[in-house]
Amino acid sequence: MKFAIIGAGVAGSYLGNMLYNNGHDITIFEAYKKEKHWPVCAWGASKHMLQYFSQQAGLEFKDYIFHTGKKLRMELPNNKEEYLELKGLVTYNKKQWESDLLKNINIEFSAICKRETFPINKYDYVLDCTGFHRVLLPKPKNDFIIPAYEYLVENVHDINEFYVIGYKGARGYFWYFPLNNGMGFVGAGDIDKNYYGIKEFFNQHPDAKIIKKIGRPIRLSPPFLMEPFYSNNIIGIGESIGTVFPMLGEGIIPSLLCCEIFLKVLEEKKEKNGKFDKEEYRKRVLKKFQYYHDVYKIIRLKMDGKLNTVKHFNLLISMYKNMKKEEKRFGFEISFEKMRRLVNAL
Ligand SMILES: Cc1cc2nc3c(=O)[nH]c(=O)nc-3n(C[C@H](O)[C@H](O)[C@H](O)COP(=O)(O)OP(=O)(O)OC[C@H]3O[C@@H](n4cnc5c(N)ncnc54)[C@H](O)[C@@H]3O)c2cc1C
C-alpha cells in the first residue's frame, strides 16, 4: 500500500520503520528542517516497553539508554516529600532512536503539511502523526492541553536522579530528568503558566548551562474526547488522537501502543485481502485507552477543586487497578496507599 506519514515524531518514525519493512511504499513529511528537527520531550519512559518496540523495529534498546533511575523524588505542596521506587524508568537518546528508525526511508523535511492543500488522493492512506498539532484531521470537540516548556542543560553534577515538584490542584509539575555526563532536561507543564521550580533550579545550580530551550503544549484529553480518529483516507495515530497518559503528560509509550493497534488491524486486513478497517481501529483504540478517560476526569476534578476521594472512589480505583496491571509499562511502583497520599497532597 502507499502511505504518506505526516510527522516524524515517535509514532511517525516507528510506523515508517515497520511499514517500510513490511514492504509498503512510504513517504514521510516532516515540518522541520533536517538539522533543526528535535523530539520535543524529556526523553523518559519505561525501558521494558522500549526494549519491546526496539526489538520489533530491529534496534537494540540498550544502546540508547542514558540514565536508569532508581528512585524518583517528588516534592509536594504540603512541604512533604515522597519517593517512588523505579522499576525500569530510563532516559534515552530519543533523537538517535527516532533517526535510526528512519534510516533508508524517504523523508521530506521542511514540509509543513496543511489540511487544505495536502494531496490525500495520491495515497491509499495518509497517517496524521503530527502529535499535538493534529494538522489533517478535523478539530475534536473537547480538546484540553497544558502549556509546557523545558531546557536541555549541561554541567549539572550534584543531581543525578529523576526529580519532580507536583503543583497544588494537580495543575502541572516541574521535572528534572537526568541524561548522561551532567546533562538533563529541566522543565514544567503548568496550566497557570507559572512553571514553579525552573527559576529555583537555576538558582540552586548556578553552573548549569542552557544548551537549548524547547516547548510546546501537551494534550491531556484522552482518545474518548478526541474523535474523529479518521476522515476519508486520513487516519490519526498517537498524540493527534489523545494517546497521552493525562496524569503525567506521558506520551511515548501510549503513542507506540497506538501504532501497534494500527499495525495489527492493518495486518489482519491484509490476511483477509481487504481494506484497512478504520472502524475496528477506532474501537480498539477506545478500548485500550478507555481508563485514560477516568484518569483525565480525576485530573480535571482535581484542577477544579472538586475531587472527593469518597465520591470519586470508583475513578481512583479504576486508575489504580489499570496502572497496577501495567506496572512494567510505567516503569515505577504503583501502590494504592502512595497514590491516595499523592492525590490528597496535591
Ligand atoms: C516538554 C515535553 C516533555 C515531554 N516529556 C515526555 C517524557 O519524558 N516522556 C513521555 O512519555 N512523554 C513526554 N512528553 C509527551 C510526548 O513527547 C508526546 O506525547 C509524544 O512525543 C507524542 O508522539 P507523536 O508521535 O504522537 O507526536 P510527536 O512526537 O510530537 O511528533 C509529531 C511530529 O509531527 C511534526 N509536525 C507537526 N506539524 C506538522 C506539519 N504541519 N507538517 C509536517 N509535520 C508536522 C512535528 O514536527 C513532529 O516531528 C513530553 C511532551 C512535552 C511537550
Ligand as a Chemical Component Dictionary entry (heavy atoms), coordinates in Angstrom:
data_LIG
# 
_chem_comp.id                   LIG 
_chem_comp.type                 NON-POLYMER 
_chem_comp.pdbx_formal_charge   0 
_chem_comp.three_letter_code    LIG 
# 
loop_
_chem_comp_atom.comp_id 
_chem_comp_atom.atom_id 
_chem_comp_atom.alt_atom_id 
_chem_comp_atom.type_symbol 
_chem_comp_atom.charge 
_chem_comp_atom.model_Cartn_x 
_chem_comp_atom.model_Cartn_y 
_chem_comp_atom.model_Cartn_z 
_chem_comp_atom.pdbx_ordinal 
LIG C1  C1  C 0 8.048 19.419 27.082 1  
LIG C2  C2  C 0 7.533 17.995 26.921 2  
LIG C3  C3  C 0 8.123 16.952 27.625 3  
LIG C4  C4  C 0 7.616 15.644 27.480 4  
LIG N1  N1  N 0 8.254 14.629 28.137 5  
LIG C5  C5  C 0 7.821 13.359 27.986 6  
LIG C6  C6  C 0 8.522 12.282 28.573 7  
LIG O1  O1  O 0 9.566 12.462 29.210 8  
LIG N2  N2  N 0 8.031 11.031 28.410 9  
LIG C7  C7  C 0 6.907 10.783 27.664 10 
LIG O2  O2  O 0 6.489 9.616  27.556 11 
LIG N3  N3  N 0 6.242 11.786 27.061 12 
LIG C8  C8  C 0 6.685 13.064 27.183 13 
LIG N4  N4  N 0 6.040 14.078 26.522 14 
LIG C9  C9  C 0 4.911 13.748 25.634 15 
LIG C10 C10 C 0 5.433 13.073 24.352 16 
LIG O3  O3  O 0 6.602 13.734 23.917 17 
LIG C11 C11 C 0 4.401 13.094 23.236 18 
LIG O4  O4  O 0 3.148 12.711 23.720 19 
LIG C12 C12 C 0 4.832 12.153 22.102 20 
LIG O5  O5  O 0 6.031 12.619 21.549 21 
LIG C13 C13 C 0 3.755 12.098 21.049 22 
LIG O6  O6  O 0 4.242 11.367 19.957 23 
LIG P1  P1  P 0 3.656 11.605 18.495 24 
LIG O7  O7  O 0 4.466 10.817 17.564 25 
LIG O8  O8  O 0 2.184 11.416 18.522 26 
LIG O9  O9  O 0 3.913 13.165 18.224 27 
LIG P2  P2  P 0 5.292 13.950 18.229 28 
LIG O10 O10 O 0 6.385 13.125 18.801 29 
LIG O11 O11 O 0 5.007 15.276 18.853 30 
LIG O12 O12 O 0 5.621 14.153 16.690 31 
LIG C14 C14 C 0 4.879 14.999 15.852 32 
LIG C15 C15 C 0 5.740 15.347 14.646 33 
LIG O13 O13 O 0 4.908 15.996 13.683 34 
LIG C16 C16 C 0 5.614 17.098 13.145 35 
LIG N5  N5  N 0 4.638 18.057 12.618 36 
LIG C17 C17 C 0 3.818 18.884 13.297 37 
LIG N6  N6  N 0 3.078 19.615 12.467 38 
LIG C18 C18 C 0 3.427 19.239 11.209 39 
LIG C19 C19 C 0 3.011 19.640 9.912  40 
LIG N7  N7  N 0 2.102 20.614 9.716  41 
LIG N8  N8  N 0 3.558 19.038 8.824  42 
LIG C20 C20 C 0 4.502 18.066 8.983  43 
LIG N9  N9  N 0 4.947 17.661 10.192 44 
LIG C21 C21 C 0 4.410 18.240 11.285 45 
LIG C22 C22 C 0 6.391 17.626 14.342 46 
LIG O14 O14 O 0 7.459 18.474 13.962 47 
LIG C23 C23 C 0 6.856 16.328 14.984 48 
LIG O15 O15 O 0 8.068 15.871 14.462 49 
LIG C24 C24 C 0 6.513 15.389 26.628 50 
LIG C25 C25 C 0 5.940 16.436 25.905 51 
LIG C26 C26 C 0 6.448 17.728 26.041 52 
LIG C27 C27 C 0 5.838 18.828 25.231 53 
# 
loop_
_chem_comp_bond.comp_id 
_chem_comp_bond.atom_id_1 
_chem_comp_bond.atom_id_2 
_chem_comp_bond.value_order 
_chem_comp_bond.pdbx_ordinal 
LIG C1  C2  SING 1  
LIG C2  C3  SING 2  
LIG C2  C26 DOUB 3  
LIG C3  C4  DOUB 4  
LIG C4  N1  SING 5  
LIG C4  C24 SING 6  
LIG N1  C5  DOUB 7  
LIG C5  C6  SING 8  
LIG C5  C8  SING 9  
LIG C6  O1  DOUB 10 
LIG C6  N2  SING 11 
LIG N2  C7  SING 12 
LIG C7  O2  DOUB 13 
LIG C7  N3  SING 14 
LIG N3  C8  DOUB 15 
LIG C8  N4  SING 16 
LIG N4  C9  SING 17 
LIG N4  C24 SING 18 
LIG C9  C10 SING 19 
LIG C10 O3  SING 20 
LIG C10 C11 SING 21 
LIG C11 O4  SING 22 
LIG C11 C12 SING 23 
LIG C12 O5  SING 24 
LIG C12 C13 SING 25 
LIG C13 O6  SING 26 
LIG O6  P1  SING 27 
LIG P1  O7  DOUB 28 
LIG P1  O8  SING 29 
LIG P1  O9  SING 30 
LIG O9  P2  SING 31 
LIG P2  O10 DOUB 32 
LIG P2  O11 SING 33 
LIG P2  O12 SING 34 
LIG O12 C14 SING 35 
LIG C14 C15 SING 36 
LIG C15 O13 SING 37 
LIG C15 C23 SING 38 
LIG O13 C16 SING 39 
LIG C16 N5  SING 40 
LIG C16 C22 SING 41 
LIG N5  C17 SING 42 
LIG N5  C21 SING 43 
LIG C17 N6  DOUB 44 
LIG N6  C18 SING 45 
LIG C18 C19 SING 46 
LIG C18 C21 DOUB 47 
LIG C19 N7  SING 48 
LIG C19 N8  DOUB 49 
LIG N8  C20 SING 50 
LIG C20 N9  DOUB 51 
LIG N9  C21 SING 52 
LIG C22 O14 SING 53 
LIG C22 C23 SING 54 
LIG C23 O15 SING 55 
LIG C24 C25 DOUB 56 
LIG C25 C26 SING 57 
LIG C26 C27 SING 58 
# 
